[in-house]
Amino acid sequence: MNVSDFDFDLPQELIAQEPSEDRGGSRLLVLSRNSGVVHDAVFRDLGNFLRAGDLLVLNNSSVFPARLLGRRVPSGGEVECLLIGKLPTSDSRTPNERIGSGKLQVGSSELWECLMHPGQKMKPGARVLFEADGIQLHGEVLARHFFGRREIRLWSEGGTTDVQSAIDRIGHIPLPPYIRRDDRAEDRERYQTVYARDRGSVAAPTAGLHFTDALLAALRSGGIQIVEITLHVGYGTFKPVRTDTVEEHVVDAEAISVGPEAADALTDARRDGRRIIAVGTTTTRALESLQIEDGRVVPASGRTGLFIRPGHSFQIVSGLVTNFHLPRSSLLMLVAAFAGRERVLAAYRHAVAERYRFYSYGDAMLIV
């Protein structure tokens, strides 16, 4: 299948640059998976389209401020670093011991994979400094990899602040590249679901941004069962499909965790013939990666590189809450695999005509 089969026209002004005034006030396009019929609604009315006994599955991963802004040492040139994922390390030496400065450096040290700009200057051995509000975070590039990726060691200044705390204090929320503005203080709250609790994502599971505590409580009161799983969203969610055919594309692996309680709820719902509705493509990937043994869903903790594309046979998910995705993206391909390419693209044309807001801070779809 050609990647060009997943293209569509989108006016730039429909790409949301700000979140809706209130989470539940986002618009909701309801698409019938079987007939392709669409209905325009408001997200706070989601319960009108669900039924008692449905199992709603949330991704409780939280976004951390993974974008660091600083300067090169000693030149002082500006540098930007987007942390992608923490790497394991068995090196117990402090950074200054390792680079041979002769000075002892008391403080924590972590190894990260990241993207850096300007990339051409960020060669192995390059030193950087990130600082704000009296907090200093040092870094040294250790290795360079494909597509601008770097391996960097970060360490805090002294023993008063560990690396994670320093990142939280001086880092910026990594808004997607199609949001063409700097992050603001309020993005720390709005680019986060109300049920986020497991730190580890560099991008929000955006379908969940529309939920409020009141809506979740109302759904539970209406007989909707709600469970949580975790998939830490990586930078691969923005990874462009560079191949001509869908089958050649490779999706980056991401960390998932589905505990026994969630696995039991999934098992019971499948046994009872109740609908399992995934909130987001991230949740869908996690659920469809699970093993089923003798009718039971098996808990899992690890990484998944599952690429859901047309032709995928869905074993667990029977409903989907999702935002509107980029043309030619792997996320659009996942949605097309679930509801059919023609139906999904027709729904997108309807959304464009009705001036829905697109992408991370945009409106939502429910496919049932």
Stockholm file with secondary structure:
# STOCKHOLM 1.0

chainA/1-368         MNVSDFDFDLPQELIAQEPSEDRGGSRLLVLSRNSGVVHDAVFRDLGNFLRAGDLLVLNNSSVFPARLLGRRVPSGGEVECLLIGKLPTSDSRTPNERIGSGKLQVGSSELWECLMHPGQKMKPGARVLFEADGIQLHGEVLARHFFGRREIRLWSEGGTTDVQSAIDRIGHIPLPPYIRRDDRAEDRERYQTVYARDRGSVAAPTAGLHFTDALLAALRSGGIQIVEITLHVGYGTFKPVRTDTVEEHVVDAEAISVGPEAADALTDARRDGRRIIAVGTTTTRALESLQIEDGRVVPASGRTGLFIRPGHSFQIVSGLVTNFHLPRSSLLMLVAAFAGRERVLAAYRHAVAERYRFYSYGDAMLIV
#=GR chainA/1-368 SS CBGGGGCCCCCGGGBCSSCCSSGGGSEEEEECTTTCCEEEEEGGGGGGGCCTTCEEEEECEEECCCEEEEEEETTCCEEEEEEEEEECCCCCSCHHHHTTCSCCCCSCEEEEEEEEESGGGCCTTCEEEEEETTEEEEEEEEEECGGGEEEEEEEESSSSSCHHHHHHHHCBCCCCTTSCSCCCTTHHHHTSCTTCCEEEESSCCGGGGGCCHHHHHHHHHTTCEEEEEEECCCGGGGCCCCSSBGGGCCCCCEEEEECHHHHHHHHHHHHHTCCEEEESHHHHHHHHTCCEETTEECCEEEEECCCCCTTCCCSSCCEEEEECCCTTCHHHHHHHHHHCHHHHHHHHHHHHHTTCCBSTTSCEEEEC
#=GC SS_cons         CBGGGGCCCCCGGGBCSSCCSSGGGSEEEEECTTTCCEEEEEGGGGGGGCCTTCEEEEECEEECCCEEEEEEETTCCEEEEEEEEEECCCCCSCHHHHTTCSCCCCSCEEEEEEEEESGGGCCTTCEEEEEETTEEEEEEEEEECGGGEEEEEEEESSSSSCHHHHHHHHCBCCCCTTSCSCCCTTHHHHTSCTTCCEEEESSCCGGGGGCCHHHHHHHHHTTCEEEEEEECCCGGGGCCCCSSBGGGCCCCCEEEEECHHHHHHHHHHHHHTCCEEEESHHHHHHHHTCCEETTEECCEEEEECCCCCTTCCCSSCCEEEEECCCTTCHHHHHHHHHHCHHHHHHHHHHHHHTTCCBSTTSCEEEEC
//
